Amino acid sequence: MASSGHGTGSAAPDPAAVIERLLPATVVSAEAFGDVAGERCFPGEEHLVAQAVPERRREFVTARRCARQALRELGFPPAAILPGPRRAPRWPPGVVGSITHCRGYRAAAVARTAHAAGLGIDAEPHRPLPAGVVETISTAGEPKMLRRLRDVDLATHWDRLLFSAKESIYKAWYPLTGRELGFEEARLSIEPVTRTFTGQLVVTTGVPGPRVVHGRYLVGDGLVVTAVLVPSGHGKKTRPGR
């Protein structure tokens, strides 16, 4: 189930719901394609963006509103969502979640831990990565995969999709393990027909958490959006969710 919102400053209609199409019904999501002019921070969150530029402040306020909207559908009252380690949002006990925002899009997704051990979402503008970035985020076999994908579909910026998928994997992995995950530690396989991806996690033996994760993606309306869900029972959550 999902809900969407639109800021009052835009005259364009909302695009079709995005994030709910990537996640199962056990996940609650909310998204917005614009900001509400003059919307204030929720009480208790003002200090988090007190020094932020206006654009950053607006996206923060809208994304946090989306998160509270999703939490409300799980039965939680509105409350400040404060950051934990690595600025990952702290979710209520028994909940995992993820927040994302980029130009023109903000979203949040939450689920009870009975239904998901980890959850990660990411949205990016659908444009090529800056020069040199793809070399820093790709690992063995991925450059060849990107070339193959470009041969199949020139319209999709596969390098940006690779980046977004790895971001979603990180957002699901870090709260589950309490350990940072490098770009080189997630080796991706992207399947354009099914719009899915699989991440093989190349991490040190003994580190908790899954070694294979699965995700889905959408490309359209100027956005690349990815989502990863780790089924309940995989790994041990040691730090607050992101």
Beta strands, then each sheet from edge to edge (+ up, - down):
strand 1: 2-5
strand 2: 28-32
strand 3: 95-102
strand 4: 105-112
strand 5: 116-125
strand 6: 186-191
strand 7: 196-201
strand 8: 212-220
strand 9: 223-231
sheet 1: 1+ 2+ 4- 3+
sheet 2: 5+ 9- 8+ 7- 6+
end
